[in-house]
Amino acid sequence: MGDVNAEPLPRLLLVEDDARLAPIMTDYLSDEYAVTHLADGTAGLRAALDGSFDVMIVDRRLPGTDGIDLVASVRRAKIPTPILLLTALGTVPDKVVGLDAGANDYLVKPFEFDELMARLRALRRTFEQAEPQISIGSWDYYPGSRCLYSPYGSPVVLTPKENELLTLLAGQPHRTFSRPQIISSVFADADQPGAVDTYVHYLRRKTDPEIIVTVRGLGYRLGTL
């Protein structure tokens, strides 16, 4: 029986369509990561945008959405998760294209697994050192990865809009924001006037009812938990 107090493995998204390589990589990576493997670029992009991963490995050439387009889409969504791009194309121009799209590192096939693991560790060290943490009572909030870590449970993954709302409130924890101010900052493109109340409800339901305080007649502010 495993240690119930052990920290969960970091989550890794592997988007690789090579039917021979992918199972080997998944098996090797599973010693240190909780691996989600997808063989299609379009499915990989959905997972990258909807989930919260600690690191991603993306193949350069994929069916569906190409690896370069996947990386670029993740960065356009302002998701800072470190990405390692795999490719059989080892020329300098190919590397430049991948890095300019938003990849943090580039590894040319064939590669040694020891080097792959070392590069992943380096990426995560750099990211963890750079990512700001905000304390909300006894919760630890990481806006960059859209995660809230509670003192008694698993990490809570926020959607992009939930994250934008909480980032706004946490940036000025003693300020009360009116609904028009929140709409202007977070929901400028929303068609529904009730978006603010809806997302406040979502955040309270996902985390703690006291994480956002309603100030009657004025708006909302961050709670103290």
Protein Blocks (a to p, Z undefined) as FASTA:
>chain_A
ZZfkbccddddddddfbfklmmmmmmmmmmmpccdddfbfklmmmmmmmmccfbdcddfb
dghjafklmmmmmmmnopabdcddddfblcfklmmmmmmnopabdcdddddfklmmmmmm
mmmmmmmmmpccddehjaccdfknopacdfkbccddddfklmmmmmmmmmmmmbccdfkl
mmmmmmmmpcbfklmmmmmmmmmmmmomklpccdehklpcddeZZ
